[in-house]
Amino acid sequence: MDSLIIFGAKYLVAVPFLVLVLYFILAKTEVKYRLVWMSVFGMAFAYALARIAGDLYNNPRPFVAGHFKPLIEHAADNGFPSDHTLFAATVAAIVFYFNKRMGLVLWVVALLISASRVAAGVHHAIDTVASMAIAIVAVLASHFLVRIIRKEHAAAEPKE
């Protein structure tokens, strides 16, 4: 069981990235444009919000607070929020915007990563839940920003 937890906590985060890349490769040109911009803005917003949240709330990692050895090596820094969960949830939210079924699969992967990070002793549940909430807010913000940019771009195009 420890091997599955370690895999989920350390390596499963590659799956959302690979799915996003594959989705991009297979997408139509119009979808690619929006996908790239939502990914760029969504990831940037998620990272910025996570850094702000981490500055506002310090949550010692479970292995620090509980004085035990975690299943995976990790620095004894602030555990809030979970970067692995943040990345997976942000990708899941982005893909969900374009493809509900694939997005739901990626949300399940994000939940597995979250549970693995908690089970490995490197995060509290609040760290991973906050990451998911930050991801949703960041992707919603990126969605609205991309819509505004697209409308302004369309309005600026010369009419025939």
Secondary structure, DSSP 8 states (H G I E B T S, - for coil): -HHHHHHHHHTTTHHHHHHHHHHHHHS-HHHHHHHHHHHHHHHHHHHHHHHHHHHH---B-HHHHTT---SS---SSB--S-HHHHHHHHHHHHHHHH-HHHHHHHHHHHHHHHHHHHHTTS--HHHHHHHHHHHHHHHHHHHHHHHHHHHHHHHHS---
